[in-house]
Each structure stands twice: as structure tokens, then as C-alpha cells.
Amino acid sequence: VAEGSPRNLAQLLRAVAEAVRPHNVWVRVLYLQPEGMTDELIETIRDTPEVLPYIDIPVQHCDARILKAMRRSGSRQELEDLFRDLRERIPGIVIRSTAMVGFPTETDDEFRDLIDFMDTVGFDYTSVFAYSQEEGSLAAKMEGQVDEEVKLERAQEAMDLAESLGFAATAAHVGERAQVIVDGIEETEDGAELIGHAWFQAPDSDGAVHLDASEASVGDILTVEFTDSFCYELIGHVVE
């Protein structure tokens, strides 16, 4: 490594932020592991304007036994402490995560613990997956494979909760103003509309902002007031 080169993610983010500073660029950090959330990284995300206060940490589960079976570390208490710390140290942070249900040997109690954990933390966005046997993987050979119907039932319950939390988090932005990047045009029954995303929406993942097509063009960066929401989507109008 060359002298002065970034040696960890926090240093890399600061270097990237400095490089893009003249160009009004957003830097979004996706797919972080809980054990990688160092004090330096948290402070860098908080204190670097170009780095959005948006973090994606795909925890998969909260039960220590299941996490160990997944070859992951951590426990529910450790994860809750981490997310509480993030919210206290980075005001207004948006958190995305991932939950996997039906991993081999997962019990009903462990699944219920995951549901309670998701509800307690209140992620803004959560992707939910039912475990699927991947040929050649260690988990595929484990005893205690969960019945397919049970996996689907658990996945549906987890998705219902994720949507309830996510829809509420989206609706909470109604009345706010934020910059929106216009990504494209969509044809609807009522005519064309512009589709964009705000800082708290990862493109193609977290929903979008819908604007009247006459208000701007693709590629514009606009200040938008959000007037309504549906599911993960926001409706807005340009104020500048």
C-alpha cells in the first residue's frame, strides 16, 4: 500500500468525499457488516457531508445460535446496541437491513425473536428472504432443514412487518423538503411522470419520488416538497 493511501473504509470514504466535493455528488455506503462499524467509520459518515446518513447492514438474523450456524458473529443485544448507537450518533440516519427466515434448524421461538427484533429496531427498509438450499453450500447439507411451507409462512409474516415499518418510515417524510435526482420518465394512465430518488432512497431498492413531468428533466437535481406517499413511494412537487 502506497504511503498515504486509505487503509480502511473510513479513510477511503474521506478520500472519495474530497475527490468529489466540487461536483455535488452523493456517496452511499451499502452492504456493511456489523463488526465493521468502528467508531472512526461512524464518525466519518456523520461528519462528511458527501457521505449520506444512510447505512445498509444486512444482519440476516438476530439469534446468536442461528448467526453462528450461518458463520456470522453477534447477538440480538449486540445488534440492538449497534443500531441504537447509530441513531444516537447520526441524527436522522436511515437504516436498511436484510432478514433471512427458515435457515436450517431455526425454531419457532427463534423466528419469533427475529420478528420482535425487527419491530424493536424499526428498520426503514428491510429485504426479507426465505432460506433456499444452494447446492454445494455447507448449510444445504445441514440436518434440520425447515419445511418449505413453514419457510414461506415465516417469510410472509416477516415481509408484512417489513412493509408496515417501511411504509410508515416513507410516510414520515411527507411535509419534508429534500433534493431529488431525476432518474427517468414513466408512462402512467394519467400521462407521463418523472421518477427520481431522494438521499434516503437507494436507487432500484427503496422506492422512488414521483413528480409531474412538466416540472423538470431527467438528470436534474431538484428541491422537492413531499406531499403524499403510497407504499414505499413519495409524491412531490418542485419548490426551487
N, C-alpha and C positions, 0 to 999 in steps of 0.2 A: 504494500500500500504506500503510495507516494506521501511524502511528508505534507501534512496539512489537509489530506483528503478526509472526507467524512468516515468515521469509524463505527457509527451506529445510526439507527433510523432518525433519532432526534437531530443529529448533526447533518444528516442528509437533507432532512426537511428544511432546516435553516438555510442550507446552501441552495436548495431549489428555490425557496422563497426569495432569496436575494437575487437569484438569476432572473426570476420572472417579475420582479417588483415593478419594473417600468411598463408592464403590459396588461395590468389589471386582470390577472389570472387567479382562478381558484385552485387550490391544492386540496384534494380529498384523499384521506387515508382509509384504505379498505383492507379487510382481512388481517386484522391484528390478533395475536394470541394473548390471553390474559396475563401470562407470565412475562410478556414483553412490555407491559405498561409500566415503565420505570418513571420515577419522579421527573427525570430530565425530559422524557417524551411527553408526559402530561403537561409540564410547564411550557414546552415548545409549542404544543398545539394551542394552549391557552394564550400565549404571548406573541405568536407570529400571525399577523393579520391575514396573510395569504393562505394560511392553513385553516380550513374550515373547522368550526367546532362540531364536527360530525365524526363519529367513530364506529367502525364495523368490527365487532368482536364476536365471531361465531362460536359460542360456548358449547353447542350441541346438547349438553345436559348439565344438570347441577349436582346429581348424586355422585358422591365420591367413589362408590364402588363401580358404578357404570362408567364414570370417567376413566378410572384405572383400567377397566376392561377395554376401553377404547384406545388405550395407550396415551391417555391425556392425564394431566395433573389437575389438582384443585378440588374444591368442595363448595357446597352451597354457601356456607358462611363466607368463605374467601371471595367468591364471586359477588355476593351481595355487598361485601365491604368495598370491593373494587368499584362497582357501579355507583355506590353511594359517594365514594371519594371523588369519582369523576364528576358527578353532578354538583358536588360542593365546590370543587376547584375550577370547573369550567362552566360558569353560569350559562344556562340555555342550551347546553350540549344536546345534540340529537344522537341517539344510540340505536344502531342496527345490530341484530344478532341472528343466530340460526339455532333451531332446536331439532333434534332427531329423536323420534319415538320408535319404540319397538326394537331397540338394539337387543341382541341375544341376551337372555336371562333377565331382561327388565321386568320387574314385578308391577302389580297394580299400584302398590304403595309408592314405588319409585317414580312411576308415571305421574301419580297424583302430586308428588313432591315437585316434579318438574312444572306442572301446571300452576301450582301455588307460587313457585319461584318466578315464573313468567309474570304472573299477576302482581306479585310484590314489587319486582323491579320496574315493570311497566315500560317495556321497550317501545320505542317509537315505530320501529319496523322489525318484524320477525319473519324469517323464512322457515317453514316447517316441512320436514321430510320424514317419511316412514322409512325405516331401515330396509335396505334391499341387499340381498346376498350378492356379493361381487366375486365372481369365480377367481380362485387363487388367493383371496384375502384370508387373513387369519380368522376374522370374525365369521366368515362363511362356514368355517369348519367347527365353530364352537357348538357345544351342546346347549340346549335351552333356547333354540330358535323360537321366536314368538309367532303364534298363529297369524296367518295373513289377515283374517277378518279382524282380529284384535288390533293389529297394527293400524289398519285403516280406520277403525273406530277411534283409536287414540289420536291418530293424525288429524282426523276431522275435529275432534274436541280442541286440540291444540291450535288448529287453524282458526276455529271460531273465536277463541280467546285472542289470538294474534290480531285478527281483523278488528275485534272490538276495541282493543288497545290502540291499534294503528289508526282506525277511523277517528277515534277521539283525539289522538295526537294531531292528525291532519286538521280537524275542525278547530283545534285550538289556535291555528294560525289565522283564522278568519278575523279580519279587522286590522291585521298587521300590514306593514309595507316592507317590501324587500326587493332586491334586484332579482330579475328573472332573465335567463338566457333563452332566446327563442330558437328552438331546435328544428321546427318543421311546420308544415301545414297539413291539417287533417280535414277531409271532407265529411260532413255530417248531413243529416236530414234537413237541418236548418241552414246549410251552406258551409262555407269554409271557415275554419278557425285556426288560430296559431296555437302550437303546443310548445311549451317551454318548461324549464325547471328552475327552482329556487335553490339557494345554498343547502337547504335541508332535505333535498331530494336528489339521490344518486340517479343519473340518467338510466332509463330502462329497468329500474329496480323499485323505485319508491313512489310511483305516481307522477303526476305532471300538473302544470298550470295551464289553464285554457283561457285564451284571450280572443277578443274579436279580431278577425283577420284584417280589418281596415286600420287597426291601430299601429301596426309595425311590420317589419320584415324579418325573414329568417336571418339569424346571425346577430340581431340587435340585442343589446343588454339594456333592459328597461327597469325603471322603478314601478312596481306594481302594488296596488292595494288589493288584498284578497277579500272578496265579498261573499263567497259561499263555498261549500265543499260537498263532495259526494264520494263516499268510499275513501280512496287514497288521493282523490283528485281535488284540485282547487280551481275556482273560477275567480278571475280578477280583471281589473282594468288599469290601464296605464295612467299614472299620475304625473309623470315627468317625461 
